[in-house]
Amino acid sequence: MSLSRFMILLAAIAFAAPANAEIKPHVLFSDHMVLQRDKPLVIWGTADPGEEVYVSLSVKTADGKREEGKAVKADQGGKWSVKLAAFPAGTDGVLTIKGEEKPTPKDKKSVPNSVTIKDVLVGEVWIASGQSNMEWSLQASPKGGGPEAIKTSANPNLRLFMVPKNAIPAPQITTLPGNGPTDSKWALSSPQSSAGFSAVAYFFGQELEKTLKVPVGLIGTYWGGTPAEAWTSKEALQADPELKYYVESLEQRKKTYDPAKEKEAYEAALAKWKTAAEEAKKAGKPAPGGQPRLRSEPGKGSGDPSSLYNGMIAPLIPFTVRGAIWYQGESNAGKPIEYRNLYATMISDWRKRWGDDFSFYCVQLAPFNAGNPDGENWAFLREAQAIASAKVKNAGVAVITDVGDATDIHPQQKAPVGQRLAYLAESRTYGLKIEDSGPAYKSMVADGPKAVVSFDHLGGGLVAQNGKELTGFTLAGEDKVFHPAKAVIEGDTVVVTSDKVQKAVAVRYGWKNFPVVNLANKAGIPATPFRSDDLPFGVTPPKK
């Protein structure tokens, strides 16, 4: 063997299994962290191959002090993982991870090889994920009470952890580092840490902490403008006959991708754009929109299938959590029927990989004109969210028809959103006796020209939110053409009529991209948009 080849081999061995490496826990295990109560706790990290690692946790609980420890050996790749028994809620925790003592390079004396993680709390841990409306921060919501919330956000029992953005072709084992106050590290909620954190997640966590009276930890992992397929693993997409085309399309793009040609095309397009911009400037006109961008390598774009699962979900597995909240769907609104399967597949994928059918609650898309306020693709997407949630079970949908904005896809009223997600968790995950939903369609009975609609989740009774006549109902007769309709609350039902319908056949409520609706229950939660018909998407008869 030549000397050069021998040196390369030595370098490879050294890289694969570094000698005398310090013991290192996963980045999720750091000072100020929150561990999930009442579930077995998985703690993991890296060390030297074959090294014995001892993990111990000590927590102050309501009935005294609880301690537990367990030893494990790192595998040949230097990875180790232990599972500790469930702990009750507690504070003042210390997580200690000890390896074998190792000599220093100079004097060969043994030195401690351990990590001590302090200020550990045990309570409730939730993942907050999705696209821009989940990413939307408190500081970006001046019209939604963001500045006031930031000022009063100091709370040692609410902790925040942010996963930095990372779109990548293969699953990662840890998160990227970051420069923000919560990037890849836990921080106490404060004006400094909360300002840039998800407003929806913050209000959700604030409500849970106040109601449950236990510590709450929030893991934010979100990216604006991203589709659900980016948050789903390659294996899950590939295994579904209706979704595998995402993977096949990506693989085809990888085969034809030429970075040199891409750069050449980008530079040519940019030069052309700059010339047009200069000419526009000389003519006193605005620069042309759509400045060219260099296309990312396939698999590294935030919209590529599985790219965000790989970089922003896989690194969190198998950290023990109670559940997840999700605000996404705008980027999939063009394929609302597919979303019924895609969203359900994503939820099942996460649960399978965690080995836990944890709670999963999403936000129904807010009213928005989406280029056509009377269009229906967002209505069908809202329906898809509900269908998928019912399919996977232990899931639910928070309705926010009362906080939309026709001209802003990012409505700033995030407090009601977070609170309604919390109501779902408090009721369905924690078993509290509260109303967690607005009126939900149960059935329709046709009575000549009238449609009598019954609901679940009456919440003390049906009301019009603004005390005015009900709005947002349409009625169809035998021709299946929907007409604006008059709706009146009669006891626990709503009676719907239209002077253009002689024999009621179907009723819809809030079935638009931007519905103007006001039905609610006395618990103050708006009704879920619905339809009693099953007409296919895209072939609805025109309204007259």
DRENMI-248923 format. One record per residue (C-alpha): residue in three letters; z, x, y. Coordinates in steps of 0.001 Angstrom, whole numbers, padded with zeros to 6 digits, always signed. Layout:
DRENMI-248923
AlaZXY/...
end
This chain:
DRENMI-248923
Met+000000+000000+000000/Ser-000919+001370+003419/Leu+001774+001984+006019/Ser+000330-000673+008335/Arg+000366-003314+005601/Phe+003915-002321+004666/Met+005075-002717+008280/Ile+003397-006142+008500/Leu+005177-007237+005330/Leu+008530-006071+006669/Ala+007934-007940+009919/Ala+007051-011122+008018/Ile+010198-010887+005902/Ala+012322-010290+008976/Phe+010788-013286+010762/Ala+011175-015594+007756/Ala+014832-014788+007102/Pro+016522-012975+010023/Ala+019471-010832+008939/Asn+022891-011428+010457/Ala+021703-014440+012416/Glu+024420-016291+014247/Ile+025285-019698+012931/Lys+023554-022345+015010/Pro+024031-026122+014966/His+021189-028473+015879/Val+020852-028996+019641/Leu+022268-032552+019320/Phe+025647-031034+018495/Ser+026906-029797+021831/Asp+029826-030228+024213/His+030352-033810+025500/Met+028439-035357+022591/Val+029047-038787+021059/Leu+029143-039291+017296/Gln+028580-042666+015658/Arg+031749-044430+014480/Asp+032212-046115+011089/Lys+029213-044405+009465/Pro+028982-041143+007460/Leu+028149-038281+009831/Val+025380-035786+009109/Ile+025880-032370+010751/Trp+023207-029697+010357/Gly+021835-026416+011660/Thr+020783-022906+010654/Ala+022439-019706+009406/Asp+021554-016759+007182/Pro+020032-017770+003838/Gly+022818-018277+001317/Glu+025559-018061+003952/Glu+028592-020286+003467/Val+029203-022641+006370/Tyr+032352-024669+006980/Val+032171-027730+009235/Ser+035284-029521+010472/Leu+035840-032404+012870/Ser+039113-033311+014534/Val+039360-036499+016635/Lys+042167-038337+018409/Thr+042079-041957+017248/Ala+044074-045083+018042/Asp+046409-044458+015101/Gly+046860-040722+015567/Lys+044662-037751+014702/Arg+041907-037664+012111/Glu+040519-034454+010618/Glu+037990-033647+007929/Gly+036104-030555+006820/Lys+033475-029575+004284/Ala+031808-026346+003130/Val+028150-025848+002286/Lys+025763-022952+001676/Ala+022601-022450+003693/Asp+019410-022708+001630/Gln+016811-019969+001248/Gly+015250-021016+004544/Gly+018585-020711+006341/Lys+019030-024475+006758/Trp+022361-026182+006082/Ser+023578-029769+006286/Val+026863-031516+005517/Lys+027852-035166+005437/Leu+031334-036031+006685/Ala+033062-039322+005954/Ala+032991-042048+008617/Phe+035395-041753+011549/Pro+036802-044576+013670/Ala+036298-044538+017450/Gly+038088-041653+019096/Thr+038278-039106+021885/Asp+039254-035475+022519/Gly+037232-034417+019499/Val+036526-030850+018428/Leu+033669-029998+016072/Thr+033988-026514+014580/Ile+031240-024791+012615/Lys+032173-021498+010969/Gly+030004-019009+009129/Glu+030856-015741+007477/Glu+032213-012872+009552/Lys+029529-010309+010291/Pro+029564-006687+011422/Thr+028298-005731+014841/Pro+025294-003340+014866/Lys+027228-000472+016519/Asp+030717-000138+015062/Lys+030276-002287+011915/Lys+033483-004178+012654/Ser+033590-007812+011577/Val+033314-010350+014361/Pro+033814-014131+014254/Asn+030691-016180+013557/Ser+031507-019698+014685/Val+030677-022413+017187/Thr+033269-024718+018739/Ile+031968-027939+020269/Lys+034467-029604+022592/Asp+034985-032943+024310/Val+033472-034840+021373/Leu+033735-038630+021403/Val+033252-041042+018520/Gly+031832-044438+019424/Glu+028409-046088+019502/Val+025108-044149+019625/Trp+021753-045726+020449/Ile+018223-044364+020806/Ala+016239-045606+023818/Ser+012480-045197+023444/Gly+009112-046514+024583/Gln+006761-046010+027491/Ser+007070-046111+031279/Asn+009243-049188+031678/Met+011841-047540+029455/Glu+011309-044219+031233/Trp+011699-045862+034665/Ser+014807-044282+036154/Leu+017638-045545+038317/Gln+016454-043413+041232/Ala+012968-044984+040932/Ser+014405-048496+041320/Pro+015459-048839+044978/Lys+014650-052570+044942/Gly+016519-053099+041671/Gly+019943-051817+042615/Gly+019263-048280+041413/Pro+020954-046422+044321/Glu+024079-048582+044031/Ala+024222-048047+040276/Ile+023903-044285+040696/Lys+026811-044173+043141/Thr+029126-045924+040677/Ser+027795-044302+037492/Ala+030648-041836+036914/Asn+032002-042807+033493/Pro+033474-040302+031007/Asn+033010-042804+028166/Leu+029239-043053+028684/Arg+027225-039981+027667/Leu+023510-039224+028101/Phe+021059-037010+026193/Met+017384-036658+027121/Val+014625-035517+024754/Pro+012060-033503+026767/Lys+008440-034641+026455/Asn+006569-032996+023613/Ala+003281-034153+022049/Ile+002459-032017+019031/Pro+000404-032193+015805/Ala+003230-031513+013296/Pro+006828-032784+012975/Gln+009383-030582+014737/Ile+012971-029858+013681/Thr+014459-029629+017164/Thr+013778-030710+020731/Leu+012292-028604+023495/Pro+014671-027067+026038/Gly+014653-028539+029535/Asn+015912-027996+033062/Gly+017318-031447+033825/Pro+021028-032327+033661/Thr+020545-034235+030391/Asp+017570-032369+028875/Ser+018465-031399+025292/Lys+022162-031498+026069/Trp+024848-034120+026396/Ala+026267-034969+029799/Leu+028891-037352+031091/Ser+027394-040215+033048/Ser+027616-039317+036732/Pro+025489-039656+039882/Gln+023886-036324+038973/Ser+023051-037141+035342/Ser+022278-040862+035613/Ala+019796-040745+038506/Gly+016855-039539+036446/Phe+017822-041343+033245/Ser+016288-044584+031978/Ala+017545-047494+034076/Val+017162-049945+031170/Ala+019094-047651+028817/Tyr+021778-046996+031427/Phe+022436-050700+032044/Phe+022390-051314+028278/Gly+024955-048585+027659/Gln+027089-049635+030605/Glu+027301-053197+029273/Leu+028143-052057+025734/Glu+030854-049656+026886/Lys+032448-052317+029073/Thr+032385-054983+026352/Leu+033185-052942+023237/Lys+035654-050632+024987/Val+034547-047617+022960/Pro+032535-044539+023977/Val+028757-044984+024083/Gly+026101-042295+023708/Leu+022454-042824+024702/Ile+019570-040656+023482/Gly+016546-041131+025746/Thr+013175-040325+024195/Tyr+010281-041944+026088/Trp+006964-041205+027766/Gly+004983-043404+030150/Gly+001568-044744+029206/Thr+001963-044114+025482/Pro+000907-046366+022556/Ala+003014-047278+019529/Glu+000802-045304+017141/Ala+001867-042104+018923/Trp+005485-042885+017959/Thr+004661-043533+014282/Ser+004393-040833+011612/Lys+001067-039792+010157/Glu+002220-040771+006665/Ala+003133-044312+007737/Leu-000179-044847+009534/Gln-002162-043356+006685/Ala-000463-045561+004088/Asp-001496-048781+005843/Pro-005098-049927+005224/Glu-005271-051513+008684/Leu-003858-048489+010531/Lys-005192-045460+008683/Tyr-008234-045380+010982/Tyr-005967-043838+013636/Val-005423-040792+011446/Glu-009059-040625+010328/Ser-010284-040775+013917/Leu-007902-038000+014961/Glu-008980-035792+012056/Gln-012617-036294+013022/Arg-011884-035308+016623/Lys-010139-032169+015391/Lys-013224-031179+013402/Thr-015537-031492+016396/Tyr-013162-030088+019025/Asp-014393-026892+020670/Pro-011979-025545+023306/Ala-014638-023366+024935/Lys-017047-026281+025325/Glu-014272-028540+026547/Lys-013326-026006+029225/Glu-016949-025538+030249/Ala-017498-029295+030563/Tyr-014258-029687+032504/Glu-015096-026922+034976/Ala-018563-028395+035555/Ala-017151-031877+036131/Leu-014437-030499+038433/Ala-016968-028549+040514/Lys-019080-031670+040867/Trp-016027-033684+041900/Lys-014968-031079+044483/Thr-018437-031124+046022/Ala-018302-034909+046284/Ala-014817-034709+047786/Glu-015946-032240+050439/Glu-018922-034418+051355/Ala-016667-037454+051582/Lys-014259-035554+053823/Lys-017065-034531+056191/Ala-018219-038133+056349/Gly-014680-039316+057125/Lys-014437-041137+053796/Pro-011714-040929+051121/Ala-012229-038553+048208/Pro-013662-040110+045064/Gly-011089-041219+042541/Gly-010702-039986+039014/Gln-010385-036235+039465/Pro-011475-034681+036151/Arg-008796-033368+033781/Leu-009056-030922+030927/Arg-008773-032899+027710/Ser-005930-031782+025493/Glu-006478-030476+022001/Pro-006559-033384+019516/Gly-003033-034011+018273/Lys-001435-032649+021430/Gly-002110-035621+023685/Ser+000644-038126+024438/Gly-001622-040923+023220/Asp-002652-039249+019975/Pro-001447-040827+016727/Ser+001925-039439+015566/Ser+002104-036829+018342/Leu+005291-038233+019887/Tyr+006882-039049+016567/Asn+006372-035368+015724/Gly+007769-033977+018946/Met+010324-036561+020097/Ile+011534-038604+017095/Ala+011401-036266+014086/Pro+013730-033750+015810/Leu+016454-036419+015984/Ile+016454-037240+012259/Pro+018973-037679+010569/Phe+021450-037867+013482/Thr+023660-040885+012779/Val+023022-043797+015157/Arg+023803-047503+015363/Gly+020334-048578+016445/Ala+017408-048326+018833/Ile+016150-050159+021900/Trp+012427-050179+022645/Tyr+010375-051099+025727/Gln+006683-050610+025038/Gly+003520-052586+024411/Glu+001567-052382+027642/Ser-000602-049617+026158/Asn-001343-051730+023067/Ala-002025-055008+024895/Gly-005732-054693+024181/Lys-005022-055116+020449/Pro-002199-057673+020324/Ile-002920-058921+016800/Glu-002863-055391+015389/Tyr+000480-054835+017138/Arg+002131-057327+014773/Asn+001598-054812+011999/Leu+001747-051592+014020/Tyr+005110-052298+015631/Ala+006627-053463+012331/Thr+005257-050351+010621/Met+006789-048085+013251/Ile+010225-049693+012896/Ser+010096-049468+009084/Asp+008929-045855+009350/Trp+011889-044812+011497/Arg+014354-046656+009293/Lys+012958-045126+006105/Arg+013196-041613+007497/Trp+016745-042138+008738/Gly+017668-043834+005457/Asp+019273-046611+007455/Asp+018088-050129+008327/Phe+019639-049822+011781/Ser+019323-052462+014492/Phe+016107-052438+016530/Tyr+015770-054484+019719/Cys+012752-054558+022015/Val+011927-055898+025464/Gln+009245-058536+025672/Leu+006554-057556+028157/Ala+007349-058690+031690/Pro+004944-061000+033527/Phe+002073-059016+035073/Asn-001417-060006+036153/Ala-003000-057216+034013/Gly-006261-057708+035936/Asn-006227-061442+035259/Pro-002992-063436+035726/Asp-004403-066297+033652/Gly-005495-064015+030819/Glu-003739-064274+027474/Asn-003753-060840+025839/Trp-000253-060065+027150/Ala+000914-063474+025886/Phe-000398-062631+022419/Leu+001289-059202+022623/Arg+004608-060883+023451/Glu+004102-063099+020414/Ala+003329-060011+018309/Gln+006635-058435+019335/Ala+008494-061486+018047/Ile+006450-061722+014834/Ala+007022-058047+014008/Ser+010746-058295+014769/Ala+011108-061283+012438/Lys+009151-059473+009734/Val+011368-056366+009592/Lys+014667-058260+010116/Asn+017753-056910+011912/Ala+015611-056873+015047/Gly+015216-058994+018153/Val+013426-059483+021455/Ala+014902-059597+024958/Val+012946-062022+027171/Ile+012493-061140+030861/Thr+010043-063732+032214/Asp+012229-064068+035314/Val+011968-060440+036494/Gly+008227-059729+036412/Asp+005979-058677+039276/Ala+002348-059816+039462/Thr+001178-056627+041154/Asp+003558-054028+039674/Ile+003524-053157+035988/His+006943-051569+036564/Pro+009214-054365+037836/Gln+012291-052786+039365/Gln+014900-055297+038218/Lys+016115-053322+035210/Ala+019750-054486+035078/Pro+018917-057877+033474/Val+016710-056067+030956/Gly+019445-053712+029825/Gln+022017-056492+029794/Arg+019888-058782+027605/Leu+019305-055972+025146/Ala+023063-055502+025103/Tyr+023590-059219+024443/Leu+021390-058908+021355/Ala+023401-055923+020139/Glu+026759-057515+020910/Ser+025841-060679+019057/Arg+023730-059480+016134/Thr+025001-055938+015560/Tyr+028653-056286+016543/Gly+029188-059945+015676/Leu+030547-061117+019034/Lys+030367-064853+019701/Ile+027979-064871+022654/Glu+024550-066369+023339/Asp+021959-063633+022945/Ser+018737-065547+023630/Gly+017185-068146+025834/Pro+015733-071364+024372/Ala+013410-070493+021483/Tyr+010709-072843+020188/Lys+011781-074735+017053/Ser+009352-077604+016580/Met+007040-080111+018268/Val+006664-083789+017478/Ala+003631-085628+018835/Asp+004259-089145+020121/Gly+000932-090449+021348/Pro+000222-088679+024641/Lys+003628-086970+024582/Ala+004763-083758+022926/Val+008510-083619+022274/Val+009622-079990+021920/Ser+012898-078919+020271/Phe+014583-075538+020638/Asp+017033-073160+019060/His+019486-071189+021229/Leu+020346-074075+023525/Gly+023171-072016+025039/Gly+025100-075023+026280/Gly+022024-077008+027286/Leu+018543-076761+028768/Val+018094-076211+032510/Ala+015460-075294+035070/Gln+016486-071904+036466/Asn+015777-072812+040075/Gly+016770-076467+039773/Lys+013175-077567+040381/Glu+010615-079260+038169/Leu+009769-077331+035011/Thr+006688-075134+035223/Gly+004548-073181+032791/Phe+003739-075878+030191/Thr+000223-076746+029062/Leu-000850-079480+026648/Ala-003904-079916+024415/Gly-005366-082956+022724/Glu-007707-083167+019772/Asp-010346-081095+021572/Lys-007802-078227+021764/Val-008453-077709+025446/Phe-005183-076916+027246/His-004376-078604+030545/Pro-001532-078034+033033/Ala+001231-080421+032022/Lys+004311-082138+033361/Ala+007506-081249+031493/Val+010868-082996+031696/Ile+014175-082090+030048/Glu+015510-084975+027974/Gly+018764-084035+026305/Asp+018115-081022+024058/Thr+014335-081456+024158/Val+011494-081053+026611/Val+008939-083866+026826/Val+005474-082655+027831/Thr+002624-084867+029096/Ser-000707-084596+030879/Asp-002894-087316+032350/Lys-005842-085552+030716/Val-004428-085782+027192/Gln-004386-089097+025348/Lys-003168-087753+022011/Ala-000964-084666+022092/Val-001839-082022+019487/Ala-000468-078715+020752/Val+001768-077369+023487/Arg+002136-073954+025061/Tyr+004696-072451+027422/Gly+004301-069331+029531/Trp+001065-068497+027749/Lys-000445-066227+030395/Asn-000370-062583+031386/Phe+001616-063641+034432/Pro+003409-066878+033573/Val+005303-068752+036280/Val+008101-070345+034252/Asn+011666-071547+034765/Leu+013051-073061+031559/Ala+016379-071504+030556/Asn+019677-072375+028950/Lys+023049-072721+030647/Ala+023923-069214+029437/Gly+021403-068072+032058/Ile+018782-066623+029704/Pro+015112-067641+030123/Ala+013162-069394+027379/Thr+010832-067453+025132/Pro+007125-068117+025797/Phe+005590-069906+022826/Arg+002692-071886+021428/Ser+002674-074560+018721/Asp-000973-073931+017775/Asp-002459-071156+015674/Leu-005782-070669+017436/Pro-007049-067090+016913/Phe-006836-064531+019690/Gly-009986-064379+021784/Val-011453-067735+020832/Thr-009174-070098+022728/Pro-011238-072923+024262/Pro-011616-072603+028043/Lys-009034-074401+030150/Lys-010305-077244+032319/
end
